[in-house]
């Protein structure tokens, strides 16, 4: 797990992001501006800076942003693309399996082409790539959560799986969880050697420490007993 630092206006010095970190921004204008900057985060971000120990900026594709726990699409096109790449990589490591799949795909393509010949208008078809076959089969991440807490852990599992992702940023998720649930999330994040930044607009119980940027733009590092 690499350590990152976060910096933006009103911070006297960068905030260290290692394991689970909570940042409370009480000023609504600043909160909105930070969230907007994260939503539009790019490799050339000016307002907000996230960088590692070597002062190398976090790349946009290394950031996973969850604006809404309930509305977050676990099976987004970007996520499934990475999943399919891993599946294809696994198949490529098994020549016999790859050969069998390609044989079946070719047979299916030929049957369809034969049917197209007899159609009343001229039709053509493209070759079916393995990625397209996986999509056609509806291969996706199974969602079995019954509660918001369980759904959040499914999001964490997806983040863990996506090896290209270095930092998970969650916006205003604290409102959904009890004190014990937030404590469990923080503990699990630490045990899994993950980097998660939870940005809230209000304080919630359950964390051992947090950074607070108050209405007077004073940053404090609070430690709870």
C-alpha positions as CSV (number, residue, x, y, z in Angstrom):
1,X,0.0,0.0,0.0
2,X,1.4,3.3,-1.1
3,X,0.9,6.4,1.0
4,X,-0.6,9.5,-0.6
5,X,-1.1,13.1,0.4
6,X,-4.0,15.4,-0.3
7,X,-3.7,19.2,-0.7
8,X,-6.1,22.0,-1.7
9,X,-6.9,25.6,-0.7
10,X,-7.3,26.2,3.1
11,X,-4.9,23.4,4.1
12,X,-1.8,24.6,5.9
13,X,-0.1,21.4,4.9
14,X,-1.1,18.2,2.9
15,X,-3.2,15.6,4.7
16,X,-1.6,12.1,4.8
17,X,-3.8,9.4,3.2
18,X,-2.8,6.0,4.5
19,X,-5.3,3.3,5.2
20,X,-8.6,4.8,6.3
21,X,-8.8,8.6,6.5
22,X,-11.8,10.7,7.2
23,X,-12.0,14.4,6.2
24,X,-14.9,16.5,7.4
25,X,-15.4,19.8,5.5
26,X,-18.0,21.9,7.3
27,X,-18.1,24.8,4.9
28,X,-20.6,23.9,2.2
29,X,-18.9,26.0,-0.5
30,X,-15.5,24.4,0.1
31,X,-17.1,21.0,0.4
32,X,-18.8,21.4,-3.0
33,X,-15.7,22.7,-4.6
34,X,-13.6,19.8,-3.4
35,X,-16.2,17.2,-4.5
36,X,-16.5,18.9,-7.9
37,X,-12.7,18.9,-8.3
38,X,-12.6,15.2,-7.5
39,X,-15.4,14.4,-9.9
40,X,-13.5,16.2,-12.6
41,X,-10.1,14.9,-11.5
42,X,-7.5,14.6,-14.2
43,X,-3.8,14.1,-14.5
44,X,-3.4,17.9,-14.8
45,X,-5.7,18.9,-11.9
46,X,-4.9,22.3,-10.5
47,X,-7.3,22.9,-7.5
48,X,-6.8,19.6,-5.7
49,X,-3.5,17.7,-5.6
50,X,-3.1,14.0,-4.7
51,X,0.5,12.7,-4.8
52,X,2.6,9.8,-3.4
53,X,5.8,9.8,-1.3
54,X,7.8,10.6,-4.5
55,X,5.6,13.6,-5.2
56,X,4.2,11.9,-8.3
57,X,0.6,12.8,-8.9
58,X,-2.1,10.2,-8.6
59,X,-3.3,9.4,-12.1
60,X,-7.0,9.8,-13.0
61,X,-7.4,6.1,-13.7
62,X,-5.9,5.3,-10.3
63,X,-8.8,7.1,-8.5
64,X,-12.1,5.4,-7.8
65,X,-14.7,7.9,-6.8
66,X,-18.0,7.0,-5.2
67,X,-20.4,10.0,-5.0
68,X,-23.4,8.0,-4.0
69,X,-23.2,4.6,-2.4
70,X,-26.8,3.7,-3.4
71,X,-26.4,4.9,-7.0
72,X,-22.9,3.6,-7.6
73,X,-22.9,1.2,-10.6
74,X,-20.7,-1.8,-9.7
75,X,-21.1,-3.1,-13.2
76,X,-20.1,0.0,-15.0
77,X,-18.6,-0.3,-18.5
78,X,-15.2,0.7,-17.2
79,X,-15.2,-1.9,-14.4
80,X,-16.5,-4.7,-16.7
81,X,-13.8,-3.9,-19.3
82,X,-11.1,-4.5,-16.7
83,X,-12.9,-7.7,-15.5
84,X,-13.1,-9.0,-19.1
85,X,-9.4,-8.2,-19.6
86,X,-8.6,-10.4,-16.6
87,X,-10.8,-13.2,-17.8
88,X,-9.2,-13.1,-21.3
89,X,-5.8,-13.1,-19.7
90,X,-6.8,-16.2,-17.7
91,X,-8.0,-17.9,-20.8
92,X,-4.9,-17.1,-22.7
93,X,-2.9,-18.9,-20.1
94,X,-4.8,-22.1,-20.9
95,X,-4.2,-22.9,-24.7
96,X,-6.6,-25.8,-24.7
97,X,-9.4,-23.8,-23.3
98,X,-8.7,-20.9,-25.6
99,X,-8.7,-23.2,-28.6
100,X,-12.0,-24.8,-27.6
101,X,-13.7,-21.4,-27.1
102,X,-12.4,-20.1,-30.4
103,X,-13.7,-23.3,-32.1
104,X,-17.2,-22.9,-30.7
105,X,-17.3,-19.2,-31.5
106,X,-16.2,-19.9,-35.1
107,X,-18.9,-22.5,-35.4
108,X,-21.6,-20.1,-34.1
109,X,-20.4,-17.4,-36.5
110,X,-20.5,-19.8,-39.5
111,X,-24.1,-20.9,-38.6
112,X,-25.2,-17.3,-38.4
113,X,-23.5,-16.4,-41.7
114,X,-25.2,-19.3,-43.4
115,X,-28.6,-17.9,-42.2
116,X,-27.7,-14.5,-43.5
117,X,-27.2,-15.8,-47.0
118,X,-30.8,-16.9,-47.2
119,X,-32.2,-13.6,-45.9
120,X,-34.2,-11.4,-48.2
121,X,-31.8,-8.5,-48.1
122,X,-28.0,-8.4,-48.2
123,X,-26.5,-8.6,-44.7
124,X,-22.9,-8.9,-43.4
125,X,-21.5,-9.7,-40.0
126,X,-18.3,-8.9,-38.1
127,X,-16.1,-11.4,-36.4
128,X,-17.0,-12.0,-32.7
129,X,-14.2,-11.1,-30.3
130,X,-13.9,-12.9,-27.0
131,X,-14.7,-9.6,-25.2
132,X,-17.9,-9.2,-27.2
133,X,-18.8,-12.9,-26.4
134,X,-18.4,-12.2,-22.6
135,X,-20.6,-9.1,-23.0
136,X,-23.3,-11.1,-24.9
137,X,-23.3,-13.8,-22.3
138,X,-24.0,-11.1,-19.7
139,X,-20.9,-11.8,-17.6
140,X,-21.0,-9.3,-14.7
141,X,-20.3,-8.9,-11.0
142,X,-22.9,-10.6,-8.9
143,X,-24.7,-8.3,-6.5
144,X,-26.2,-9.9,-3.4
145,X,-26.4,-7.1,-0.9
146,X,-29.5,-6.6,1.2
147,X,-28.4,-3.6,3.2
148,X,-26.5,-0.4,2.4
149,X,-23.6,-1.6,4.6
150,X,-23.3,-4.8,2.6
151,X,-23.5,-2.9,-0.6
152,X,-20.7,-0.7,0.5
153,X,-18.5,-3.8,1.2
154,X,-19.3,-5.0,-2.3
155,X,-17.9,-1.7,-3.6
156,X,-14.8,-2.2,-1.5
157,X,-14.4,-5.7,-2.9
158,X,-14.6,-4.3,-6.5
159,X,-11.9,-1.7,-5.6
160,X,-9.6,-4.4,-4.2
161,X,-10.0,-6.4,-7.3
162,X,-9.2,-3.5,-9.7
163,X,-5.5,-3.6,-9.3
164,X,-5.0,-0.3,-11.2
165,X,-6.9,1.6,-8.6
166,X,-4.8,3.2,-5.8
167,X,-7.3,5.4,-3.9
168,X,-10.9,4.9,-3.1
169,X,-12.7,8.2,-2.3
170,X,-16.2,8.1,-0.9
171,X,-18.4,11.2,-0.5
172,X,-20.9,11.7,2.4
173,X,-21.2,8.0,3.1
174,X,-21.0,8.5,6.9
175,X,-24.7,9.4,7.0
176,X,-25.7,5.8,6.1
177,X,-23.8,4.0,8.8
178,X,-23.9,3.5,12.5
179,X,-20.9,4.0,14.8
180,X,-20.1,0.3,14.8
181,X,-20.4,0.1,11.0
182,X,-18.0,3.0,10.4
183,X,-15.6,1.4,12.9
184,X,-15.9,-1.9,11.0
185,X,-15.2,-0.2,7.6
186,X,-12.2,1.6,9.0
187,X,-10.8,-1.6,10.5
188,X,-11.4,-3.6,7.4
189,X,-9.7,-1.0,5.2
190,X,-6.6,-1.0,7.5
191,X,-6.5,-4.9,7.5
192,X,-6.7,-5.0,3.7
193,X,-3.9,-2.5,3.2
194,X,-6.2,-0.2,1.3
195,X,-6.3,3.5,0.9
196,X,-9.8,5.0,1.5
197,X,-10.6,8.7,1.9
198,X,-14.1,9.3,3.3
199,X,-15.2,12.9,2.8
200,X,-18.2,14.0,4.9
201,X,-19.9,17.3,5.5
202,X,-20.6,16.5,9.1
203,X,-19.0,14.5,11.9
204,X,-20.1,10.9,12.6
205,X,-19.0,8.6,15.4
206,X,-17.0,5.5,14.8
207,X,-13.5,6.7,13.7
208,X,-10.4,6.8,15.8
209,X,-9.2,10.0,14.2
210,X,-10.2,12.5,11.6
211,X,-9.3,15.8,9.9
212,X,-11.8,18.6,10.3
213,X,-11.9,21.8,8.2
214,X,-14.3,24.0,10.1
215,X,-16.4,26.9,9.0
216,X,-13.6,29.3,9.9
217,X,-11.3,27.3,7.5
218,X,-9.2,26.0,10.4
219,X,-7.9,22.4,9.9
220,X,-7.8,20.2,13.0
221,X,-6.7,16.6,13.5
222,X,-9.0,15.1,16.0
223,X,-8.2,11.9,18.0
224,X,-11.1,10.1,19.7
225,X,-10.6,7.9,22.8
